[in-house]
Amino acid sequence: MKQNILVPFDGSANATEALRVAIDMAKAFNEKIVLLNVQPSYETPHTKQFFSKKQIQEYQAQMADEALQPGVDILKKSGVGFLSKTRSGDPREQICAEARGDSAEGGVCKGGGLRMIVMGSRGMNAILGSILGSVSTGVLHNTPCPVTIVPYSC
């Protein structure tokens, strides 16, 4: 039975609002939340020339921890069960890959399954999209499961 809610989280106000909506859903359905942060891959010739793979991975882990921490704090206070995960690459592709279960350890679809994705309409890079952000638009067009887009209310 599908039972998890995936929440892409970049620390933005929109992502925080989406997390709050997902928490309400998780409580109503007695489900858990998978909080996902996607970091840039930094796999370019220039970064490889100046930084080791280990340095890049440490930097990605640090940035992911900083982005996820506010969401983790909210989830701990909510009492909802959760798992936090990090991926690297294009956010649209990585969110959909997580929903499909494309990884060595399996995504959230493995086993119990993923009920849906709940995400903000715009993230930290709000300039790229129009009404919806470029990531939310890309996820809507490519995901294997239902998506709820939560607008930020000022």
N, CA, C and O atoms as a GROMACS GRO file, in nm:
protein
  616
    1MET      N    1   0.084  -0.118   0.000
    1MET     CA    2   0.000   0.000   0.000
    1MET      C    3   0.089   0.125   0.000
    1MET      O    4   0.187   0.132   0.074
    2LYS      N    5   0.054   0.220  -0.082
    2LYS     CA    6   0.131   0.344  -0.090
    2LYS      C    7   0.105   0.427   0.035
    2LYS      O    8  -0.009   0.447   0.076
    3GLN      N    9   0.217   0.475   0.097
    3GLN     CA   10   0.197   0.537   0.227
    3GLN      C   11   0.292   0.650   0.262
    3GLN      O   12   0.284   0.703   0.373
    4ASN      N   13   0.380   0.690   0.174
    4ASN     CA   14   0.472   0.798   0.207
    4ASN      C   15   0.441   0.923   0.126
    4ASN      O   16   0.385   0.916   0.017
    5ILE      N   17   0.480   1.037   0.181
    5ILE     CA   18   0.464   1.165   0.113
    5ILE      C   19   0.603   1.224   0.094
    5ILE      O   20   0.675   1.247   0.192
    6LEU      N   21   0.641   1.247  -0.029
    6LEU     CA   22   0.771   1.305  -0.061
    6LEU      C   23   0.759   1.457  -0.064
    6LEU      O   24   0.672   1.512  -0.132
    7VAL      N   25   0.846   1.524   0.011
    7VAL     CA   26   0.847   1.670   0.014
    7VAL      C   27   0.987   1.718  -0.026
    7VAL      O   28   1.081   1.710   0.054
    8PRO      N   29   1.002   1.768  -0.149
    8PRO     CA   30   1.129   1.830  -0.187
    8PRO      C   31   1.148   1.956  -0.104
    8PRO      O   32   1.057   2.037  -0.093
    9PHE      N   33   1.266   1.972  -0.045
    9PHE     CA   34   1.285   2.082   0.051
    9PHE      C   35   1.418   2.150   0.027
    9PHE      O   36   1.524   2.088   0.034
   10ASP      N   37   1.411   2.282  -0.001
   10ASP     CA   38   1.533   2.360  -0.022
   10ASP      C   39   1.550   2.471   0.082
   10ASP      O   40   1.641   2.553   0.071
   11GLY      N   41   1.462   2.474   0.181
   11GLY     CA   42   1.472   2.575   0.285
   11GLY      C   43   1.396   2.703   0.255
   11GLY      O   44   1.391   2.792   0.339
   12SER      N   45   1.335   2.713   0.136
   12SER     CA   46   1.262   2.834   0.099
   12SER      C   47   1.128   2.842   0.174
   12SER      O   48   1.081   2.744   0.231
   13ALA      N   49   1.070   2.961   0.172
   13ALA     CA   50   0.939   2.980   0.236
   13ALA      C   51   0.833   2.891   0.170
   13ALA      O   52   0.747   2.837   0.239
   14ASN      N   53   0.840   2.876   0.037
   14ASN     CA   54   0.743   2.791  -0.032
   14ASN      C   55   0.758   2.644   0.008
   14ASN      O   56   0.659   2.574   0.027
   15ALA      N   57   0.882   2.598   0.020
   15ALA     CA   58   0.905   2.460   0.062
   15ALA      C   59   0.856   2.437   0.205
   15ALA      O   60   0.803   2.331   0.238
   16THR      N   61   0.875   2.537   0.290
   16THR     CA   62   0.828   2.528   0.429
   16THR      C   63   0.676   2.522   0.434
   16THR      O   64   0.620   2.444   0.511
   17GLU      N   65   0.610   2.601   0.352
   17GLU     CA   66   0.463   2.598   0.346
   17GLU      C   67   0.415   2.462   0.296
   17GLU      O   68   0.319   2.407   0.349
   18ALA      N   69   0.483   2.407   0.195
   18ALA     CA   70   0.446   2.274   0.144
   18ALA      C   71   0.466   2.168   0.252
   18ALA      O   72   0.386   2.076   0.264
   19LEU      N   73   0.573   2.180   0.328
   19LEU     CA   74   0.597   2.084   0.436
   19LEU      C   75   0.485   2.089   0.539
   19LEU      O   76   0.442   1.984   0.588
   20ARG      N   77   0.438   2.206   0.572
   20ARG     CA   78   0.328   2.218   0.669
   20ARG      C   79   0.200   2.150   0.617
   20ARG      O   80   0.129   2.085   0.693
   21VAL      N   81   0.173   2.167   0.489
   21VAL     CA   82   0.057   2.100   0.428
   21VAL      C   83   0.078   1.948   0.431
   21VAL      O   84  -0.015   1.874   0.463
   22ALA      N   85   0.197   1.903   0.398
   22ALA     CA   86   0.227   1.760   0.398
   22ALA      C   87   0.215   1.700   0.539
   22ALA      O   88   0.170   1.587   0.555
   23ILE      N   89   0.255   1.776   0.639
   23ILE     CA   90   0.242   1.729   0.777
   23ILE      C   91   0.095   1.706   0.811
   23ILE      O   92   0.061   1.604   0.871
   24ASP      N   93   0.009   1.798   0.773
   24ASP     CA   94  -0.135   1.780   0.797
   24ASP      C   95  -0.186   1.654   0.727
   24ASP      O   96  -0.264   1.578   0.785
   25MET      N   97  -0.142   1.632   0.603
   25MET     CA   98  -0.183   1.512   0.528
   25MET      C   99  -0.130   1.385   0.596
   25MET      O  100  -0.202   1.287   0.610
   26ALA      N  101  -0.004   1.389   0.636
   26ALA     CA  102   0.057   1.272   0.699
   26ALA      C  103  -0.015   1.237   0.829
   26ALA      O  104  -0.035   1.119   0.859
   27LYS      N  105  -0.053   1.337   0.905
   27LYS     CA  106  -0.127   1.311   1.029
   27LYS      C  107  -0.264   1.249   0.997
   27LYS      O  108  -0.307   1.156   1.064
   28ALA      N  109  -0.331   1.302   0.896
   28ALA     CA  110  -0.464   1.252   0.860
   28ALA      C  111  -0.460   1.107   0.812
   28ALA      O  112  -0.550   1.030   0.842
   29PHE      N  113  -0.355   1.071   0.738
   29PHE     CA  114  -0.344   0.936   0.682
   29PHE      C  115  -0.251   0.844   0.762
   29PHE      O  116  -0.229   0.729   0.723
   30ASN      N  117  -0.197   0.896   0.873
   30ASN     CA  118  -0.102   0.819   0.955
   30ASN      C  119   0.014   0.767   0.870
   30ASN      O  120   0.046   0.648   0.869
   31GLU      N  121   0.077   0.860   0.799
   31GLU     CA  122   0.186   0.828   0.709
   31GLU      C  123   0.314   0.900   0.751
   31GLU      O  124   0.314   0.981   0.844
   32LYS      N  125   0.422   0.868   0.680
   32LYS     CA  126   0.549   0.932   0.709
   32LYS      C  127   0.587   1.022   0.592
   32LYS      O  128   0.538   1.006   0.480
   33ILE      N  129   0.675   1.118   0.621
   33ILE     CA  130   0.722   1.213   0.521
   33ILE      C  131   0.866   1.182   0.487
   33ILE      O  132   0.948   1.151   0.574
   34VAL      N  133   0.897   1.190   0.358
   34VAL     CA  134   1.034   1.179   0.312
   34VAL      C  135   1.075   1.319   0.268
   34VAL      O  136   1.026   1.371   0.168
   35LEU      N  137   1.165   1.378   0.343
   35LEU     CA  138   1.214   1.514   0.316
   35LEU      C  139   1.337   1.501   0.227
   35LEU      O  140   1.437   1.442   0.268
   36LEU      N  141   1.331   1.555   0.107
   36LEU     CA  142   1.437   1.537   0.008
   36LEU      C  143   1.500   1.671  -0.030
   36LEU      O  144   1.431   1.766  -0.067
   37ASN      N  145   1.632   1.677  -0.019
   37ASN     CA  146   1.707   1.793  -0.067
   37ASN      C  147   1.794   1.749  -0.183
   37ASN      O  148   1.860   1.645  -0.177
   38VAL      N  149   1.794   1.828  -0.290
   38VAL     CA  150   1.876   1.797  -0.407
   38VAL      C  151   1.983   1.905  -0.420
   38VAL      O  152   1.952   2.024  -0.431
   39GLN      N  153   2.106   1.861  -0.419
   39GLN     CA  154   2.221   1.950  -0.434
   39GLN      C  155   2.273   1.946  -0.577
   39GLN      O  156   2.262   1.843  -0.644
   40PRO      N  157   2.330   2.056  -0.626
   40PRO     CA  158   2.394   2.053  -0.758
   40PRO      C  159   2.505   1.948  -0.758
   40PRO      O  160   2.566   1.921  -0.655
   41SER      N  161   2.532   1.890  -0.874
   41SER     CA  162   2.633   1.784  -0.880
   41SER      C  163   2.776   1.838  -0.879
   41SER      O  164   2.866   1.770  -0.831
   42TYR      N  165   2.799   1.957  -0.929
   42TYR     CA  166   2.933   2.016  -0.938
   42TYR      C  167   3.029   1.930  -1.018
   42TYR      O  168   3.150   1.941  -1.002
   43GLU      N  169   2.976   1.844  -1.104
   43GLU     CA  170   3.060   1.758  -1.187
   43GLU      C  171   3.098   1.833  -1.314
   43GLU      O  172   3.043   1.808  -1.422
   44THR      N  173   3.192   1.924  -1.302
   44THR     CA  174   3.242   1.999  -1.417
   44THR      C  175   3.393   1.986  -1.421
   44THR      O  176   3.456   1.959  -1.319
   45PRO      N  177   3.451   2.005  -1.538
   45PRO     CA  178   3.598   1.998  -1.545
   45PRO      C  179   3.667   2.098  -1.453
   45PRO      O  180   3.774   2.070  -1.398
   46HIS      N  181   3.606   2.216  -1.435
   46HIS     CA  182   3.669   2.318  -1.352
   46HIS      C  183   3.670   2.279  -1.204
   46HIS      O  184   3.771   2.296  -1.137
   47THR      N  185   3.559   2.228  -1.155
   47THR     CA  186   3.557   2.190  -1.013
   47THR      C  187   3.648   2.071  -0.988
   47THR      O  188   3.714   2.065  -0.884
   48LYS      N  189   3.652   1.977  -1.082
   48LYS     CA  190   3.740   1.861  -1.066
   48LYS      C  191   3.888   1.901  -1.067
   48LYS      O  192   3.972   1.834  -1.007
   49GLN      N  193   3.917   2.011  -1.135
   49GLN     CA  194   4.056   2.059  -1.143
   49GLN      C  195   4.102   2.116  -1.009
   49GLN      O  196   4.219   2.105  -0.973
   50PHE      N  197   4.009   2.178  -0.935
   50PHE     CA  198   4.047   2.248  -0.812
   50PHE      C  199   4.006   2.177  -0.683
   50PHE      O  200   4.062   2.204  -0.577
   51PHE      N  201   3.909   2.086  -0.691
   51PHE     CA  202   3.858   2.021  -0.570
   51PHE      C  203   3.854   1.870  -0.590
   51PHE      O  204   3.826   1.820  -0.699
   52SER      N  205   3.883   1.798  -0.482
   52SER     CA  206   3.873   1.652  -0.488
   52SER      C  207   3.726   1.611  -0.478
   52SER      O  208   3.641   1.689  -0.435
   53LYS      N  209   3.699   1.488  -0.518
   53LYS     CA  210   3.562   1.436  -0.508
   53LYS      C  211   3.514   1.439  -0.363
   53LYS      O  212   3.398   1.469  -0.336
   54LYS      N  213   3.605   1.407  -0.270
   54LYS     CA  214   3.570   1.408  -0.128
   54LYS      C  215   3.532   1.549  -0.081
   54LYS      O  216   3.436   1.566  -0.007
   55GLN      N  217   3.607   1.651  -0.125
   55GLN     CA  218   3.576   1.790  -0.088
   55GLN      C  219   3.440   1.831  -0.141
   55GLN      O  220   3.363   1.898  -0.072
   56ILE      N  221   3.411   1.792  -0.264
   56ILE     CA  222   3.281   1.825  -0.324
   56ILE      C  223   3.169   1.757  -0.246
   56ILE      O  224   3.067   1.820  -0.217
   57GLN      N  225   3.186   1.630  -0.213
   57GLN     CA  226   3.084   1.557  -0.139
   57GLN      C  227   3.063   1.615   0.000
   57GLN      O  228   2.950   1.622   0.048
   58GLU      N  229   3.172   1.656   0.066
   58GLU     CA  230   3.159   1.718   0.198
   58GLU      C  231   3.084   1.850   0.189
   58GLU      O  232   3.001   1.881   0.274
   59TYR      N  233   3.113   1.928   0.086
   59TYR     CA  234   3.043   2.056   0.067
   59TYR      C  235   2.894   2.032   0.039
   59TYR      O  236   2.809   2.101   0.095
   60GLN      N  237   2.863   1.934  -0.047
   60GLN     CA  238   2.723   1.902  -0.075
   60GLN      C  239   2.651   1.858   0.053
   60GLN      O  240   2.537   1.899   0.076
   61ALA      N  241   2.716   1.777   0.134
   61ALA     CA  242   2.655   1.731   0.258
   61ALA      C  243   2.630   1.847   0.353
   61ALA      O  244   2.526   1.853   0.418
   62GLN      N  245   2.725   1.940   0.362
   62GLN     CA  246   2.709   2.057   0.448
   62GLN      C  247   2.593   2.144   0.401
   62GLN      O  248   2.511   2.187   0.482
   63MET      N  249   2.586   2.169   0.271
   63MET     CA  250   2.478   2.252   0.216
   63MET      C  251   2.342   2.184   0.234
   63MET      O  252   2.243   2.251   0.264
   64ALA      N  253   2.337   2.053   0.215
   64ALA     CA  254   2.213   1.979   0.233
   64ALA      C  255   2.167   1.984   0.378
   64ALA      O  256   2.049   2.006   0.407
   65ASP      N  257   2.261   1.965   0.471
   65ASP     CA  258   2.227   1.971   0.613
   65ASP      C  259   2.171   2.108   0.650
   65ASP      O  260   2.073   2.117   0.724
   66GLU      N  261   2.234   2.214   0.599
   66GLU     CA  262   2.186   2.349   0.628
   66GLU      C  263   2.047   2.372   0.570
   66GLU      O  264   1.962   2.436   0.634
   67ALA      N  265   2.022   2.322   0.450
   67ALA     CA  266   1.891   2.340   0.387
   67ALA      C  267   1.783   2.257   0.457
   67ALA      O  268   1.670   2.304   0.474
   68LEU      N  269   1.817   2.136   0.498
   68LEU     CA  270   1.719   2.045   0.558
   68LEU      C  271   1.687   2.076   0.704
   68LEU      O  272   1.578   2.044   0.751
   69GLN      N  273   1.780   2.137   0.776
   69GLN     CA  274   1.764   2.154   0.921
   69GLN      C  275   1.634   2.222   0.962
   69GLN      O  276   1.568   2.174   1.055
   70PRO      N  277   1.593   2.332   0.898
   70PRO     CA  278   1.464   2.392   0.939
   70PRO      C  279   1.347   2.295   0.920
   70PRO      O  280   1.255   2.293   1.002
   71GLY      N  281   1.349   2.216   0.813
   71GLY     CA  282   1.243   2.119   0.789
   71GLY      C  283   1.245   2.007   0.892
   71GLY      O  284   1.140   1.964   0.940
   72VAL      N  285   1.364   1.960   0.925
   72VAL     CA  286   1.378   1.856   1.027
   72VAL      C  287   1.325   1.906   1.161
   72VAL      O  288   1.256   1.832   1.232
   73ASP      N  289   1.357   2.031   1.196
   73ASP     CA  290   1.308   2.089   1.322
   73ASP      C  291   1.155   2.093   1.325
   73ASP      O  292   1.094   2.059   1.426
   74ILE      N  293   1.095   2.135   1.214
   74ILE     CA  294   0.948   2.141   1.205
   74ILE      C  295   0.890   2.000   1.220
   74ILE      O  296   0.793   1.980   1.292
   75LEU      N  297   0.950   1.903   1.153
   75LEU     CA  298   0.899   1.766   1.159
   75LEU      C  299   0.912   1.707   1.298
   75LEU      O  300   0.822   1.637   1.345
   76LYS      N  301   1.023   1.733   1.366
   76LYS     CA  302   1.040   1.682   1.502
   76LYS      C  303   0.932   1.736   1.595
   76LYS      O  304   0.878   1.663   1.678
   77LYS      N  305   0.900   1.864   1.580
   77LYS     CA  306   0.796   1.925   1.664
   77LYS      C  307   0.657   1.871   1.630
   77LYS      O  308   0.568   1.867   1.716
   78SER      N  309   0.637   1.830   1.505
   78SER     CA  310   0.505   1.785   1.460
   78SER      C  311   0.469   1.646   1.512
   78SER      O  312   0.351   1.614   1.526
   79GLY      N  313   0.570   1.564   1.539
   79GLY     CA  314   0.544   1.428   1.582
   79GLY      C  315   0.521   1.331   1.467
   79GLY      O  316   0.493   1.213   1.490
   80VAL      N  317   0.531   1.378   1.344
   80VAL     CA  318   0.513   1.292   1.227
   80VAL      C  319   0.644   1.218   1.200
   80VAL      O  320   0.752   1.276   1.209
   81GLY      N  321   0.634   1.090   1.166
   81GLY     CA  322   0.752   1.013   1.130
   81GLY      C  323   0.810   1.065   1.000
   81GLY      O  324   0.737   1.106   0.910
   82PHE      N  325   0.943   1.063   0.991
   82PHE     CA  326   1.005   1.115   0.870
   82PHE      C  327   1.141   1.054   0.846
   82PHE      O  328   1.202   0.994   0.934
   83LEU      N  329   1.185   1.071   0.725
   83LEU     CA  330   1.317   1.030   0.680
   83LEU      C  331   1.369   1.145   0.596
   83LEU      O  332   1.296   1.198   0.513
   84SER      N  333   1.495   1.185   0.616
   84SER     CA  334   1.551   1.290   0.532
   84SER      C  335   1.655   1.228   0.440
   84SER      O  336   1.734   1.143   0.481
   85LYS      N  337   1.653   1.273   0.315
   85LYS     CA  338   1.742   1.219   0.213
   85LYS      C  339   1.804   1.332   0.133
   85LYS      O  340   1.749   1.442   0.125
   86THR      N  341   1.920   1.303   0.073
   86THR     CA  342   1.987   1.398  -0.014
   86THR      C  343   2.023   1.328  -0.144
   86THR      O  344   2.065   1.213  -0.145
   87ARG      N  345   2.007   1.398  -0.252
   87ARG     CA  346   2.049   1.353  -0.384
   87ARG      C  347   2.127   1.466  -0.448
   87ARG      O  348   2.120   1.580  -0.402
   88SER      N  349   2.202   1.436  -0.553
   88SER     CA  350   2.270   1.543  -0.626
   88SER      C  351   2.238   1.532  -0.774
   88SER      O  352   2.222   1.422  -0.828
   89GLY      N  353   2.231   1.646  -0.839
   89GLY     CA  354   2.199   1.651  -0.981
   89GLY      C  355   2.091   1.754  -1.008
   89GLY      O  356   2.070   1.845  -0.928
   90ASP      N  357   2.024   1.739  -1.120
   90ASP     CA  358   1.914   1.829  -1.156
   90ASP      C  359   1.794   1.800  -1.066
   90ASP      O  360   1.749   1.686  -1.059
   91PRO      N  361   1.741   1.903  -0.998
   91PRO     CA  362   1.631   1.878  -0.904
   91PRO      C  363   1.510   1.811  -0.967
   91PRO      O  364   1.451   1.721  -0.907
   92ARG      N  365   1.471   1.853  -1.088
   92ARG     CA  366   1.355   1.791  -1.153
   92ARG      C  367   1.377   1.642  -1.171
   92ARG      O  368   1.291   1.560  -1.138
   93GLU      N  369   1.493   1.607  -1.224
   93GLU     CA  370   1.524   1.467  -1.250
   93GLU      C  371   1.535   1.387  -1.121
   93GLU      O  372   1.486   1.274  -1.113
   94GLN      N  373   1.600   1.444  -1.020
   94GLN     CA  374   1.624   1.371  -0.896
   94GLN      C  375   1.497   1.350  -0.813
   94GLN      O  376   1.481   1.246  -0.749
   95ILE      N  377   1.407   1.447  -0.815
   95ILE     CA  378   1.279   1.431  -0.744
   95ILE      C  379   1.199   1.319  -0.808
   95ILE      O  380   1.144   1.233  -0.739
   96CYS      N  381   1.192   1.319  -0.941
   96CYS     CA  382   1.120   1.213  -1.012
   96CYS      C  383   1.187   1.078  -0.995
   96CYS      O  384   1.119   0.976  -0.982
   97ALA      N  385   1.321   1.076  -0.995
   97ALA     CA  386   1.393   0.951  -0.973
   97ALA      C  387   1.365   0.895  -0.835
   97ALA      O  388   1.348   0.774  -0.819
   98GLU      N  389   1.358   0.981  -0.736
   98GLU     CA  390   1.326   0.936  -0.600
   98GLU      C  391   1.185   0.879  -0.595
   98GLU      O  392   1.160   0.778  -0.528
   99ALA      N  393   1.094   0.943  -0.665
   99ALA     CA  394   0.956   0.894  -0.669
   99ALA      C  395   0.947   0.759  -0.738
   99ALA      O  396   0.866   0.675  -0.700
  100ARG      N  397   1.030   0.737  -0.841
  100ARG     CA  398   1.031   0.609  -0.913
  100ARG      C  399   1.109   0.501  -0.838
  100ARG      O  400   1.088   0.382  -0.862
  101GLY      N  401   1.198   0.542  -0.749
  101GLY     CA  402   1.280   0.445  -0.677
  101GLY      C  403   1.411   0.415  -0.746
  101GLY      O  404   1.467   0.307  -0.728
  102ASP      N  405   1.461   0.512  -0.826
  102ASP     CA  406   1.586   0.492  -0.900
  102ASP      C  407   1.707   0.526  -0.815
  102ASP      O  408   1.752   0.641  -0.814
  103SER      N  409   1.760   0.429  -0.743
  103SER     CA  410   1.885   0.447  -0.671
  103SER      C  411   1.933   0.312  -0.621
  103SER      O  412   1.858   0.214  -0.622
  104ALA      N  413   2.056   0.307  -0.579
  104ALA     CA  414   2.113   0.181  -0.531
  104ALA      C  415   2.035   0.126  -0.412
  104ALA      O  416   2.007   0.006  -0.405
  105GLU      N  417   1.999   0.213  -0.318
  105GLU     CA  418   1.926   0.166  -0.200
  105GLU      C  419   1.775   0.169  -0.222
  105GLU      O  420   1.699   0.130  -0.134
  106GLY      N  421   1.732   0.214  -0.340
  106GLY     CA  422   1.589   0.222  -0.368
  106GLY      C  423   1.534   0.354  -0.321
  106GLY      O  424   1.577   0.407  -0.218
  107GLY      N  425   1.442   0.406  -0.392
  107GLY     CA  426   1.375   0.530  -0.353
  107GLY      C  427   1.260   0.498  -0.261
  107GLY      O  428   1.245   0.384  -0.215
  108VAL      N  429   1.181   0.596  -0.235
  108VAL     CA  430   1.069   0.576  -0.144
  108VAL      C  431   0.960   0.488  -0.204
  108VAL      O  432   0.873   0.442  -0.131
  109CYS      N  433   0.962   0.465  -0.334
  109CYS     CA  434   0.862   0.377  -0.396
  109CYS      C  435   0.886   0.230  -0.364
  109CYS      O  436   0.793   0.150  -0.371
  110LYS      N  437   1.009   0.194  -0.329
  110LYS     CA  438   1.038   0.054  -0.298
  110LYS      C  439   0.962   0.014  -0.171
  110LYS      O  440   0.957   0.090  -0.075
  111GLY      N  441   0.905  -0.103  -0.172
  111GLY     CA  442   0.833  -0.150  -0.054
  111GLY      C  443   0.695  -0.088  -0.046
  111GLY      O  444   0.609  -0.115  -0.130
  112GLY      N  445   0.673  -0.006   0.056
  112GLY     CA  446   0.542   0.052   0.081
  112GLY      C  447   0.493   0.144  -0.028
  112GLY      O  448   0.373   0.148  -0.056
  113GLY      N  449   0.581   0.218  -0.090
  113GLY     CA  450   0.540   0.303  -0.200
  113GLY      C  451   0.524   0.448  -0.160
  113GLY      O  452   0.531   0.484  -0.043
  114LEU      N  453   0.502   0.528  -0.260
  114LEU     CA  454   0.489   0.672  -0.246
  114LEU      C  455   0.348   0.712  -0.285
  114LEU      O  456   0.305   0.687  -0.398
  115ARG      N  457   0.278   0.775  -0.194
  115ARG     CA  458   0.142   0.820  -0.224
  115ARG      C  459   0.145   0.941  -0.316
  115ARG      O  460   0.071   0.948  -0.415
  116MET      N  461   0.231   1.038  -0.282
  116MET     CA  462   0.230   1.163  -0.358
  116MET      C  463   0.351   1.248  -0.327
  116MET      O  464   0.428   1.220  -0.235
  117ILE      N  465   0.367   1.353  -0.406
  117ILE     CA  466   0.468   1.455  -0.382
  117ILE      C  467   0.394   1.582  -0.345
  117ILE      O  468   0.297   1.620  -0.410
  118VAL      N  469   0.440   1.648  -0.240
  118VAL     CA  470   0.385   1.778  -0.202
  118VAL      C  471   0.501   1.876  -0.207
  118VAL      O  472   0.601   1.859  -0.136
  119MET      N  473   0.489   1.978  -0.292
  119MET     CA  474   0.601   2.071  -0.308
  119MET      C  475   0.553   2.214  -0.327
  119MET      O  476   0.440   2.239  -0.368
  120GLY      N  477   0.643   2.306  -0.295
  120GLY     CA  478   0.613   2.448  -0.312
  120GLY      C  479   0.611   2.486  -0.459
  120GLY      O  480   0.671   2.419  -0.542
  121SER      N  481   0.541   2.594  -0.488
  121SER     CA  482   0.529   2.638  -0.628
  121SER      C  483   0.658   2.698  -0.680
  121SER      O  484   0.683   2.696  -0.801
  122ARG      N  485   0.739   2.751  -0.592
  122ARG     CA  486   0.866   2.811  -0.631
  122ARG      C  487   0.965   2.791  -0.518
  122ARG      O  488   0.928   2.798  -0.401
  123GLY      N  489   1.090   2.766  -0.553
  123GLY     CA  490   1.192   2.745  -0.452
  123GLY      C  491   1.289   2.861  -0.445
  123GLY      O  492   1.252   2.975  -0.472
  124MET      N  493   1.411   2.830  -0.409
  124MET     CA  494   1.514   2.932  -0.393
  124MET      C  495   1.550   3.001  -0.524
  124MET      O  496   1.594   3.116  -0.523
  125ASN      N  497   1.531   2.933  -0.636
  125ASN     CA  498   1.566   2.989  -0.766
  125ASN      C  499   1.439   3.032  -0.839
  125ASN      O  500   1.410   2.983  -0.948
  126ALA      N  501   1.363   3.123  -0.779
  126ALA     CA  502   1.231   3.162  -0.830
  126ALA      C  503   1.235   3.238  -0.962
  126ALA      O  504   1.131   3.255  -1.025
  127ILE      N  505   1.349   3.285  -1.005
  127ILE     CA  506   1.358   3.363  -1.128
  127ILE      C  507   1.332   3.278  -1.252
  127ILE      O  508   1.281   3.331  -1.351
  128LEU      N  509   1.365   3.149  -1.249
  128LEU     CA  510   1.357   3.066  -1.369
  128LEU      C  511   1.215   3.033  -1.414
  128LEU      O  512   1.193   3.012  -1.533
  129GLY      N  513   1.120   3.028  -1.325
  129GLY     CA  514   0.985   2.988  -1.362
  129GLY      C  515   0.897   3.107  -1.392
  129GLY      O  516   0.941   3.221  -1.381
  130SER      N  517   0.773   3.080  -1.430
  130SER     CA  518   0.678   3.188  -1.449
  130SER      C  519   0.576   3.178  -1.337
  130SER      O  520   0.605   3.222  -1.226
  131ILE      N  521   0.459   3.123  -1.362
  131ILE     CA  522   0.360   3.107  -1.256
  131ILE      C  523   0.408   2.998  -1.158
  131ILE      O  524   0.403   3.016  -1.036
  132LEU      N  525   0.453   2.887  -1.214
  132LEU     CA  526   0.515   2.783  -1.133
  132LEU      C  527   0.665   2.791  -1.156
  132LEU      O  528   0.710   2.840  -1.259
  133GLY      N  529   0.742   2.745  -1.061
  133GLY     CA  530   0.886   2.741  -1.079
  133GLY      C  531   0.924   2.635  -1.181
  133GLY      O  532   0.844   2.548  -1.214
  134SER      N  533   1.045   2.643  -1.230
  134SER     CA  534   1.090   2.547  -1.332
  134SER      C  535   1.098   2.405  -1.276
  134SER      O  536   1.072   2.309  -1.349
  135VAL      N  537   1.132   2.390  -1.148
  135VAL     CA  538   1.141   2.257  -1.089
  135VAL      C  539   1.001   2.197  -1.074
  135VAL      O  540   0.978   2.083  -1.112
  136SER      N  541   0.907   2.274  -1.019
  136SER     CA  542   0.772   2.219  -1.001
  136SER      C  543   0.708   2.187  -1.135
  136SER      O  544   0.637   2.087  -1.146
  137THR      N  545   0.732   2.267  -1.236
  137THR     CA  546   0.679   2.238  -1.370
  137THR      C  547   0.740   2.110  -1.424
  137THR      O  548   0.668   2.025  -1.478
  138GLY      N  549   0.871   2.094  -1.411
  138GLY     CA  550   0.938   1.973  -1.459
  138GLY      C  551   0.889   1.849  -1.387
  138GLY      O  552   0.871   1.744  -1.450
  139VAL      N  553   0.868   1.858  -1.257
  139VAL     CA  554   0.820   1.742  -1.180
  139VAL      C  555   0.678   1.706  -1.224
  139VAL      O  556   0.646   1.589  -1.242
  140LEU      N  557   0.593   1.807  -1.242
  140LEU     CA  558   0.455   1.781  -1.286
  140LEU      C  559   0.450   1.703  -1.417
  140LEU      O  560   0.364   1.617  -1.434
  141HIS      N  561   0.542   1.732  -1.507
  141HIS     CA  562   0.540   1.668  -1.639
  141HIS      C  563   0.607   1.530  -1.641
  141HIS      O  564   0.588   1.456  -1.737
  142ASN      N  565   0.684   1.496  -1.539
  142ASN     CA  566   0.764   1.374  -1.547
  142ASN      C  567   0.749   1.275  -1.432
  142ASN      O  568   0.808   1.167  -1.437
  143THR      N  569   0.674   1.307  -1.332
  143THR     CA  570   0.665   1.221  -1.215
  143THR      C  571   0.567   1.104  -1.236
  143THR      O  572   0.471   1.116  -1.312
  144PRO      N  573   0.592   0.992  -1.170
  144PRO     CA  574   0.502   0.877  -1.182
  144PRO      C  575   0.387   0.878  -1.081
  144PRO      O  576   0.310   0.782  -1.074
  145CYS      N  577   0.374   0.986  -1.002
  145CYS     CA  578   0.271   0.986  -0.898
  145CYS      C  579   0.204   1.124  -0.890
  145CYS      O  580   0.252   1.219  -0.951
  146PRO      N  581   0.095   1.134  -0.816
  146PRO     CA  582   0.027   1.263  -0.802
  146PRO      C  583   0.116   1.368  -0.735
  146PRO      O  584   0.200   1.335  -0.650
  147VAL      N  585   0.098   1.493  -0.774
  147VAL     CA  586   0.175   1.604  -0.719
  147VAL      C  587   0.077   1.711  -0.671
  147VAL      O  588  -0.015   1.749  -0.743
  148THR      N  589   0.100   1.758  -0.550
  148THR     CA  590   0.026   1.874  -0.499
  148THR      C  591   0.122   1.990  -0.493
  148THR      O  592   0.227   1.982  -0.428
  149ILE      N  593   0.087   2.099  -0.559
  149ILE     CA  594   0.169   2.220  -0.560
  149ILE      C  595   0.106   2.318  -0.460
  149ILE      O  596  -0.012   2.351  -0.470
  150VAL      N  597   0.185   2.362  -0.365
  150VAL     CA  598   0.136   2.450  -0.259
  150VAL      C  599   0.191   2.590  -0.283
  150VAL      O  600   0.313   2.610  -0.278
  151PRO      N  601   0.104   2.689  -0.307
  151PRO     CA  602   0.154   2.827  -0.322
  151PRO      C  603   0.186   2.884  -0.185
  151PRO      O  604   0.128   2.845  -0.084
  152TYR      N  605   0.280   2.976  -0.184
  152TYR     CA  606   0.316   3.042  -0.060
  152TYR      C  607   0.217   3.155  -0.031
  152TYR      O  608   0.189   3.237  -0.118
  153SER      N  609   0.166   3.158   0.090
  153SER     CA  610   0.073   3.263   0.132
  153SER      C  611   0.148   3.362   0.219
  153SER      O  612   0.196   3.326   0.326
  154CYS      N  613   0.158   3.484   0.174
  154CYS     CA  614   0.228   3.586   0.251
  154CYS      C  615   0.149   3.628   0.373
  154CYS      O  616   0.195   3.714   0.449
   0.00000   0.00000   0.00000
